[in-house]
């Protein structure tokens, strides 16, 4: 990166061709912006005008370790001098023309200061290194406290305490092991993919949203990120309800309303089962959510301090549960407990799926059926939480070491704990006890159930607090990326708390608490988390499969097949749980994706899809080879020559109608156009001006909604520049095959004597390079997409051009502006006897080409009759006489100059041969063709005529006179010359 590239990408250097007091900067595009250029005045004499922003950026660099408090210069320090931009240090690496790495990166080994790596640029931001200092976090966490403990605390939650024994009773030991293995495999494979992506570079805030967005693009990242935000917000409600239900179970007298007593039918236990009132769950849940919301407003420092205490309580409660299980005996500590018994183990091995009521109590008349798929949906929230470590990447000492080890360790630890617990619960109590005692963990805990109650309440409240802390920051991270304008309300500055996002999250959480049913909430959470995990797996799959040079993760134990298996497992689990919830969640993500694509601001984050497009383009280019494309696969790739014949208004990069015409050469908008302009001058001097012109031309293309690219070439002259373009532009078979330019109608009116030589030279270059040529006369009147045309499209088919003229007429008919027109083909026959045969052949040819057109044959004899009878139109005759006089004057001047200098006839700096009879013949033929066009096509929407090649050793001035006579008085004309190959075919 040189000094000039440190400036803001949006600022343009001053134009070398103007006054030098203006600089043009494109305004950042909004939803319905037009192509607008904002002008800002800059002092042309200052260095900032040449390199915008450079001085201010350099002033922000700190090189010394501490401020210099004395007058003595420290040993080894560099001298300071004052320049135009303020005090700057003199660099010993000035020879290389770059700022030293010490100044740019602030390497700690050299300066004692560590500047964070720059973030990936958003739309409109400069991709250069950010020289400003960022706030550094004083607290840096290791693998244990930074990743393992948060993941463990998020994974071990309410499901383990109040639902796991019920799952073992319903599904039996066998199906419960399958459920644990199924869900654990999903999170384990996702952890592997997460480890690979997280170790491929520095991470910012946003957790999985940041990873997915940078891998699959902003649209996919925002859609999955918002779903993951909703999942976290709903998970907070799940944890709150779990804590409240446990509290009301432990302290029944705290209930405001009466408990619900549910009779147990079909079991040996006769007493009814009591459960907290739904209204108590709602009231206490809302109160707890509000209290947690106030704690979140206080900041996250207190949460980080109490996290170890929460985890210690959880581990202590689990230890007490295991001690109680080992110490349990028959009907002790409660009825239905058998102690660890082989007989009970065998009885509980098989599944026992029955219907239950809303409280989860078995009831033959219950409305909720249960199956293996439903158990997967109920249990899956017990394995979520693997993203807790990645969410804290900003607080980690070494993210590339801590995230893989901590996340995988937490996943394997909890999966092992669940498997052991399945065996213990299956051998501990009867099936009836497992299905009816939803707090069996508290019933068997040693020494008293209160320990488990406290553990459940603290663990769930801690998890809820973390959900209410993480979800707003995820929403703020999405808003800060400035993709969706509707999320601007949730933006926060660096280091500030996302208060608005926290209130919004609390509102969603309270809404879910009002539902008050855990079994209805858990499938929703499951879908959102599975969607996020699938996104992480697909991100790793795409990056691993593409294997771009930037894909170098430190975590080596990964493979694209594992990521694909993990993503497939996530989708399968989603449909296993509920196909209706799956369809709803995918539809929601698709709607968000569509909305982001429609209303969002596009950003290039170097995502995997762009890499896939690049590799696909390379493979497609190689598969095309260097051979000619078959006519069935031929697409027009126009090279739009934007260099005007004359001058355009200020800040207008090319003629406004050129893009409209380029769109008319594509079928349904498919195809690519290359807009090229040439700047006269030296490349070293005009490089910055060329960059500015290229950005202006790109803005024009986007404004005209034309699929194309802009290129600016600096050359000593227009002829030299075009000769280089026509030889080198494009790759393989993706080179431009048609050169489109405007007819120089102003050359005689404004006495631009250099245009004929340049124009003829361009046509000759196209012929030598085997490029087709389309010259547009009457471009000012060319219709846009909203101007409907009527009449005919007339083709004067004089010479064989490979069918290009026919193809262009068909492409014009596909546009709304010309769809009401009809095609007429006018062929030129030398004799009257050839007319009928030629007409029949052309009709048969058009029929085989699937083209509908009226065929008209014009004979050369009819031209002669018109000339003899004096029926030529007055306009053509007047133009013909004027051309004769100007050619005669030009030839006389040439002869006088040749006699005066004693040389042969010279024109355009080279010798020419002039045959006056041939000149007269050319003029006569052109006159007859022009009068025929005016006679038959005066009301045509557009006329297409073959372009005659420039005669060899002929003055360019004469050729321009021929063309002027050909196009005289024709308002809208396309002069077309094909090239040595067919672009249409008769065969299927």
C-alpha positions, -999 to +999 in steps of 0.1 A: +000+000+000+014+033-010+008+067+006-019+075-019-040+045-010-043+054+026-069+080+017-106+075+018-118+054-011-147+077-018-126+108-024-114+115-059-082+134-067-087+166-087-091+163-124-061+172-144-082+184-172-103+209-153-094+240-133-079+220-105-102+235-079-129+209-078-129+173-065-157+149-070-168+123-045-197+099-050-224+101-024-230+068-005-260+052-023-293+048-003-324+028-012-336+049-041-306+070-049-298+082-083-263+084-097-253+116-079-219+133-077-212+156-048-186+183-053-164+194-025-138+222-029-102+215-020-071+236-021-052+224-052-019+235-037-021+214-005-008+179-003-042+167+009-056+175-025-032+151-041-036+124-014-068+130+005-068+122+041-032+113+043-021+141+065-048+136+091-042+098+092-005+101+097-010+125+126-029+098+145+001+075+146+020+072+178+055+060+174+070+065+208+062+044+239+055+074+261+053+112+257+087+130+256+088+150+288+123+164+283+141+183+257+167+156+251+161+133+222+159+097+233+186+075+219+176+056+188+146+078+181+140+093+147+143+131+141+111+151+138+105+177+112+075+198+104+059+195+070+028+208+054+007+183+073+022+190+107+050+173+127+061+140+112+089+116+118+115+111+092+115+075+080+147+056+072+127+036+047+118+066+027+135+051-003+108+025-007+080+051-010+059+034+017+051+041+054+071+018+075+053-012+092+060+004+125+039+035+116+011+015+100+007-016+122+023-002+154+042-034+160+046-041+197+082-053+194+092-019+180+069+006+196+054-010+225+019-004+212-005-029+197-031-016+173-059-040+165-062-053+130-086-034+108-121-047+103-133-059+069-146-029+050-182-022+046-198-006+016-182+028+010-154+023+035-117+023+026-100-011+026-068+004+037-053+000+071-070+020+098-044+041+116-066+052+145-061+037+179-089+015+192-099+009+228-082-021+242-098-044+267-079-046+300-094-080+309-082-108+287-095-143+294-080-177+288-095-209+275-111-219+308-128-187+319-133-173+285-147-202+266-151-234+286-170-220+315-195-199+295-202-228+271-206-252+300-229-227+318-250-222+287-253-259+278-261-272+313-295-256+320-332-262+327-337-292+304-312-313+323-329-306+357-366-308+350-370-326+316-342-351+313-356-377+336-390-373+319-372-379+285-357-411+298-391-423+310-408-415+277-381-427+253-365-454+274-328-458+278-322-469+242-340-440+224-327-415+250-291-426+241-300-421+204-314-386+212-283-376+230-260-390+203-281-374+176-281-340+191-245-343+204-232-352+169-249-321+155-233-298+180-199-316+178-197-313+140-208-276+143-181-271+169-155-284+145-167-261+117-168-232+142-132-240+152-120-239+116-137-206+108-128-189+141-091-198+136-090-184+101-085-148+113-094-122+138-130-120+150-152-090+159-184-088+178-215-106+166-205-142+172-220-166+146-235-137+127-200-123+120-187-157+109-216-165+087-219-131+072-182-130+063-184-165+048-218-165+030-223-128+024-243-101+042-277-113+030-273-148+045-255-134+075-282-109+084-311-134+078-295-161+100-282-136+125-317-121+131-331-156+135-303-164+160-311-132+178-348-143+181-336-177+193-315-161+220-343-138+231-368-167+232-342-188+251-342-161+278-379-167+283-373-204+285-347-200+313-369-175+332-399-199+331-377-227+343-364-207+372-399-195+382-414-230+379-386-244+401-391-217+426-429-223+428-423-260+431-399-254+460-421-228+477-457-236+469-469-210+493-455-182+471-481-189+445-507-162+441-532-185+423-542-220+432-520-249+419-533-271+391-539-307+401-538-332+373-550-367+378-527-394+366-546-420+346-534-454+338-506-456+364-502-471+398-498-437+415-532-426+425-526-391+439-529-362+416-499-342+404-497-306+413-481-280+390-478-242+393-506-221+380-501-206+345-509-172+358-482-175+385-457-184+359-467-154+338-466-129+366-434-140+382-418-144+348-425-109+338-412-095+371-380-116+369-375-105+333-378-068+342-353-073+371-328-090+348-333-062+323-323-036+349-292-057+357-283-058+320-286-021+319-260-019+346-233-036+324-217-069+319-189-066+344-210-079+373-222-108+351-186-118+344-178-117+381-207-139+392-204-164+364-179-187+383-203-186+413-232-197+390-211-225+376-199-237+409-235-239+421-244-259+390-215-283+395-223-287+432-260-295+424-250-321+398-225-336+423-253-338+449-276-355+424-250-381+417-244-387+454-282-390+459-285-415+431-257-437+445-273-435+480-309-442+469-327-473+480-361-487+472-388-461+479-362-439+495-359-410+495-393-409+477-418-435+465-411-449+431-373-448+434-358-483+432-322-474+436-297-485+410-313-517+399-306-540+369-343-550+368-353-514+366-327-508+339-342-536+318-377-524+323-368-489+312-347-499+282-375-498+257-395-467+248-430-459+261-445-431+240-479-420+252-501-389+249-498-362+276-517-332+286-504-296+285-484-302+317-466-332+303-485-357+325-494-390+308-530-390+299-548-414+274-571-385+265-542-360+262-539-339+231-501-340+228-486-371+211-450-379+217-424-397+195-387-399+190-388-368+168-406-348+195-381-359+221-353-346+198-370-312+197-375-312+234-339-322+243-320-301+217-320-269+237-299-289+263-270-290+239-271-254+227-247-228+240-216-237+220-215-202+206-209-186+240-172-187+236-171-172+201-194-144+214-166-134+238-138-133+212-130-097+221-121-107+256-099-137+248-061-136+249-058-161+220-090-167+201-074-192+177-064-214+206-092-209+231-123-212+209-115-247+194-103-262+227-128-246+250-158-252+227-150-288+219-141-296+255-175-282+267-193-301+240-177-335+248-180-329+286-217-323+285-224-351+260-205-375+283-225-362+313-258-367+294-249-403+284-239-412+320-271-396+333-293-416+309-279-449+324-283-436+359-318-423+355-329-455+336-317-477+365-329-454+393-367-452+392-398-468+377-412-454+345-442-440+362-419-420+386-398-408+357-429-395+338-447-379+368-420-364+389-406-337+368-382-326+395-368-361+402-334-346+404-344-326+434-362-355+450-331-378+450-305-351+457-283-354+487-286-342+514-317-320+508-337-311+476-331-274+484-296-276+470-309-287+436-336-260+437-310-234+444-288-248+417-316-248+391-327-213+399-292-198+398-282-216+367-313-207+348-312-171+360-276-169+350-283-184+315-313-160+311-290-131+321-265-141+295-292-144+268-305-110+277-269-098+275-258-115+243-289-111+222-289-072+223-252-072+214-259-095+184-287-072+172-264-041+177-236-058+157-261-064+128-272-028+130-237-014+132-228-031+099-253-007+083-269-033+060-305-027+069-316+009+074-346-002+095-321-014+122-305+020+126-323+025+158-303-003+174-269+012+165-244+018+193-210+034+195-180+014+205-179+008+242-215+019+248-243-004+260-271-013+235-299+000+256-325+002+228-317-033+217-319-045+253-354-031+256-365-047+224-350-081+235-368-078+269-401-071+251-397-103+230-388-122+262-418-110+281-440-119+252-428-155+253-431-156+291-468-148+287-472-180+267-460-198+299-455-233+283-420-246+280-430-274+256-443-248+231-413-226+234-385-252+230-394-261+194-391-225+184-357-222+200-346-254+184-354-242+149-335-209+153-305-225+168-304-253+142-307-228+114-277-209+129-257-242+132-265-251+097-252-217+086-219-222+104-215-257+088-224-245+053-199-216+058-171-240+067-182-264+039-181-236+013-147-222+024-132-256+028-144-268-006-133-236-024-099-236-006-091-200-015-055-188-007-069-169+023-084-200+038-056-211+062-073-220+095-050-230+124-074-257+134-064-285+111-089-312+122-117-304+097-129-315+063-156-303+040-174-336+042-178-332+080-192-297+076-216-310+049-227-338+072-232-314+101-254-291+079-274-320+066-279-333+102-292-299+112-317-298+084-328-334+092-333-327+128-354-296+119-377-318+099-376-346+125-389-321+151-417-305+132-420-299+094-444-270+101-420-252+124-392-259+099-412-244+070-420-214+091-384-208+102-371-212+066-398-190+053-389-163+079-352-166+070-360-164+033-382-133+038-354-116+057-329-126+030-352-112+003-358-080+023-320-075+028-314-081-009-341-056-018-335-029+007-301-036+022-269-018+013-246-042-005-212-048+011-182-068-001-169-088+028-149-113+007-175-140+013-173-175+000-200-169-027-177-143-043-149-168-043-172-195-057-183-171-085-146-164-092-137-200-094-167-208-115-158-180-139-123-194-142-135-229-148-161-217-173-135-197-191-111-227-193-140-249-205-148-225-233-113-228-246-098-207-273-119-221-302-147-202-317-180-203-300-208-222-318-234-199-333-261-214-310-240-202-280-230-169-294-238-139-272-231-103-281-204-088-259-204-052-270-174-029-265-191+005-260-167+032-271-175+062-249-150+086-262-171+114-277-166+130-310-163+164-295-171+175-259-197+164-234-210+184-205-190+185-173-192+154-151-209+134-179-187+103-186-203+093-219-234+099-240-265+093-219-281+070-245-252+046-250-263+024-221-298+024-235-286+011-268-263-014-251-293-029-232-311-033-265-283-056-277-291-081-248-319-107-245-337-102-212-308-082-199-284-112-201-249-104-212-220-081-205-210-048-219-176-032-216-177+006-215-143+020-226-130+055-227-096+068-237-077+096-220-050+113-241-017+118-222+010+100-203-001+072-180+021+082-151+006+117-151-030+107-158-033+076-136-053+093-109-075+111-134-082+078-150-093+063-116-117+092-111-131+088-146-135+051-141-155+056-109-177+082-127-183+058-156-191+029-132-216+052-114-232+060-148-235+023-157-251+014-123-275+044-127-286+031-162-290-004-147-268-019-174-248-051-168-213-040-176-179-029-165-160+004-170-125+006-183-104+037-188-072+036-209-046+062-210-028+065-244-009+091-264-038+094-288-072+080-294-060+058-323-032+042-302-055+037-273-082+020-293-056-002-312-044-015-278-079-020-265-091-040-296-061-063-292-060-070-255-094-064-240-111-096-226-100-131-218-102-162-241-137-164-257-150-137-234-134-110-255-157-083-269-170-092-303-189-061-313-176-025-312-203+001-307-197+038-312-216+069-321-215+082-357-195+115-357-222+137-370-206+169-358-172+166-376-180+189-405-202+213-385-175+220-360-146+215-385-130+187-366-106+177-394-088+150-373-120+129-370-121+113-404-086+097-401-093+085-365-127+072-374-115+053-405-085+040-385-109+025-358-130+008-385-098-007-401-086-019-367-119-036-361-117-053-395-081-065-389-090-077-353-121-095-367-145-075-346-180-066-357-189-029-359-222-012-351-223+026-356-253+044-343-265+075-361-292+095-343-282+084-308-297+116-293-332+103-304-326+067-294-356+056-272-353+046-236-372+017-220-403+038-215-406+053-250-427+028-271-419+028-309-442+019-337-436+012-374-410-011-388-374-022-383-359-021-419-329-042-428-310-033-459-292-066-464-265-059-490-236-082-481-233-114-461-225-105-425-230-138-407-266-129-398-256-102-373-280-077-387-309-102-385-299-111-349-298-074-339-333-069-352-346-098-332-329-085-301-346-051-306-380-068-307-374-083-272-374-048-257-406-031-247-398+000-267-396-020-300-420-049-293-448-033-314-426-030-345-423-054-374-392-064-393-388-059-430-358-073-449-349-053-481-324-072-503-304-058-532-305-078-565-284-070-595-310-082-622-348-084-623-346-120-631-328-127-598-355-109-577-381-137-573-354-164-567-337-142-541-369-134-524-379-171-521-344-180-508-345-153-482-380-163-470-369-199-466-337-188-448-357-166-424-382-194-418-354-218-409-340-192-385-374-189-367-377-152-377-408-135-389-401-107-414-415-093-446-391-096-475-387-069-502-363-071-531-349-039-546-331-043-580-301-023-593-321-016-625-348+002-605-320+024-592-309+033-628-346+040-637-348+063-608-317+081-619-327+084-655-362+095-647-351+121-622-373+107-595-346+108-568-356+129-538-344+164-536-327+159-503-305+131-517-296+151-548-287+181-527-265+160-504-249+143-535-240+177-551-225+190-518-204+159-515-191+162-551-181+198-545-163+191-513-144+161-527-134+181-557-121+209-535-102+185-513-087+167-543-076+200-558-058+210-526-041+176-524-028+180-560-016+215-554+002+205-522+018+175-540+030+197-568+043+223-544+063+198-523+072+175-553+057+144-537+029+119-544-006+126-533-007+126-495-036+123-471-035+117-433+003+115-435+005+087-460+004+083-498-029+077-514-042+067-548-072+085-562-092+071-591-117+099-599-140+075-618-141+052-589-149+081-565-177+091-587-190+055-588-189+053-550-208+085-547-234+074-572-240+041-555-243+057-521-268+083-536-290+055-549-289+036-516-298+067-497-327+076-520-340+040-517-339+043-479-357+076-479-383+062-503-391+030-484-381+036-448-389+072-440-414+061-413-393+033-400-385+031-363-349+022-370-330+014-402-301-011-404-277-010-433-245-027-441-213-008-435-190-006-466-154-012-457-130+018-463-113+015-497-076+008-496-052+037-502-082+060-502-083+093-483-103+091-451-120+123-460-135+107-491-149+078-470-165+101-445-182+119-474-195+085-487-210+077-452-224+112-448-242+108-481-254+073-470-269+085-437-282+119-450-317+128-438-322+094-421-330+102-384-322+068-368-298+044-385-275+015-375-246+009-398-236-027-392-206-048-403-203-084-393-172-104-391-158-136-406-182-161-389-219-169-384-238-157-354-270-175-363-276-211-373-304-230-391-299-262-371-313-271-337 
